[in-house]
Amino acid sequence: MKQSAPAWKLLLVFVVAIGLTVVVLKGGGNKTDPKKEPVGSEIGTVQKEAAPALPVSKNKSPEPEDIYAPATLISEGRFAIFGTHHLELEISLSGKFDRMPIGKGKCAYCHLFVEGHKQDRCPDLRGIEKRSHARVKESRYEMFVGKFAEIPEAVSGLKTKAKTGGEYILESIYCPNCYVVEGFGIEGSDDLQSEMPVMSHMPYKMTDYEMIAVASYLQSMDTPEDFSKITAPEDWENYFNKKLPPRLESPKVFASVETLAETEKLTDSVEEIIEKGHCFVCHKIPGIPFARIGVIAPILTMKTTAPLRIASPEYQKAVSEGHAKATTPREYVMESILHPSAFILPGFEDDDGMPGNYRKKLTIGDLQKLVNFLLTIDKEAAEKDGLTNRMDSDVDDARLSIKRSTTPFCSSSKSWQLNDSSF
C-alpha cells in the first residue's frame, strides 16, 4: 500500500497549476497587442515614436548662421551669376557651344568660367581664388592703392585697400576701378578704367548678401568640395568694418518694367545709339534725319513689318529648322539685332554686312531704348519721310560696292564700340 504525498507537495502543485492557468488565459508573456507599438526588444533598446516635423514659418527669416553657411552661399552665388543651378554651355544660333547661362549679375556675358566658354572680354575667372592672393601683392595693385589713397574712386566711393584674396574679390565686385587687370581696361584709358559696372548700382542693384555669395562661389569654383576656401563673409566684415548684412529678398532676375525704364534713362539718345552703331549706313530709318542713305538693308518700319515677317512662311521655316525663335514683334526686333543670321529676309544675303556681335556692343539700356523706338515706326512714317526701298539692281550694286570696300561701314570694327559696360 502506497503512502499519500506530503501536504507541502500538494500545496506546491496547486500553486504551479494556478500560475499556468493565469499565463494561458492572458495569451502568453511573449505576445503583444497588435494594436500597440512594441515597447522593447531582445537587446534591451527602446523603440521610440518618431518626433513630429517642426512647422516651417514662411515669414520667419533664416538664422544668420544658416544663410552664411558655405553650401548656402555657393548656391546663392551660383544663382546670382547664372540664374540657374543646372550649369551647362548653351548652344548658340551658330550651333557652337559657346555661352553659359546668364543670371542677374550678367557675369557670363564677359567672363570666362569653364573650358569652351567663348566670353573673354573680361578676365578669365578660372583659378580666381588662388590668383586673388597674389593680386594684392603685385606692384600694379600698389599703384592703385596710391591712386585712391587721398580721393576715393568716384562711382563706388571706395579706396583700394584689400589685404586678402577674399577682400580683393569683393573689392573687384564693389569697385571695379579700384584695380584693373592689365589689358582689360576701357580702350583709351591706359587700363586704368574698367568696363565692368559697379554691381550695387543700376541696372543690377545686387544686394550685399548677393555679392558676398558671388564672392563665395568664385572662391569655391575650382575646389567645390573644399569649404575652407570660403572666407568672403569674414573678409566682408573686415573690409567694410561692419557686421554681416541680413539676406534681403531681391529679384532673382534682371528685367522688370521699373528697372528697364530707369536703365534707359542712363543711356545715349536713340540718335546717338544709331549713329555710333552705324545703323544708318545700311538701313533707312524714318524719324532719324541722317538715316536716309542706307540701301543694302531693309527700311526699319518694324511696327508694320515685324508682325508680317513672323507670320511669313519663310520665317516659320526658319523656326522649324531651329534658327529663329521669335513669337512677338519685340522678340523679332531683338533677335534681328542680336542674332541677325537667325533669319535672312528674302532678297537679302547673309553676308550683306550686318555684324553678329551687337550683343557685345550694346548695353541693356541701349538695346531696350532702340527696340522700343523701332517698334513705333510704321509704313506711314516711311511714306511721310519719302523713304522707299530701291530696286533690286540698285541693291545689288550697293552690295558689290560694300564688299569691294577695304573698310566696310557695317563691319564690327572697334572704332565705333559703344559703352558696353552693362555686359
C-alpha angles and dihedrals in degrees: 000000000000124000119242118249118266116264094243091058092051090050091051093051090049093053093048091050092053091049093051090049092055092050093050093048092052092051099247133302097259098057124091135204105263089216092061130072115246113261100195147017140212093265095049100254121136119229108222126201112253113262114249116254114261115248113255117226112212090198096055116094116230117255116265093246089056098049091045095047109125095242091050093049092049091050094048093045093050091051093048090053101040106017090229141060093222103082119194136132112268124227111247122213088260088064095248126126096235112125135074121208114277121228136178093294093052087214095144092060089076112010127074113231107166139020110280094027108129101202108109105144089111130035121301107256096201108113092012095139093059093039093050092068091055094046095068090054096053120111087228089059090051088053090060090046088058093043093060098030094108105020119036121232106282103233103039098029090225134127124223102258113132114150100180137039092253092051089050092054091049092046090052090057097043097038115019091175092057087082128005119196109237111262095022103081127112111281110269095019096097087239091295097114124057127222089217117099125227100267096213090060132072133328095024103034094186114184124237089251092053092050092050087050092050090050089049092051091050090050091053099037097099096036104033094170095050107084091174088083091064107095099139096113093054091040090053092052092048095045097048097027090227139113117266112277122242118254103263117201109248135166114282090209132059105219122081133139091252099047095043091050091052092045092053090057089062095054136085120274119271089254091053092048091051092045096048091044091050088227089145092064092068103020135054108222121193113226094028109099096205095044098085104103106064113120110158099061134050123275107260103240093139098161087066103029104038096070091044093051093049090053094046120111090234093057093044088053089054088051093051089050091053097246102106127041111173120127099170133047091249092053090047094053092047091048090050090055101039100034107021093168091062090086128009112201111237109263094035132084135231092238098051090117107265103144119227097214103077088113086068095042104047125067119228089253093049091050094049093047093049094047092048090052096047091051090061094059116094136176092267091060090055092049091048090054091045093242120153136160114260124239118279093254091056090049091051091051090050092050091052091049092051093047092051091051115101092216109034114204092227094053123120093247116158090228091092099034112154127223096280098170091121088074 
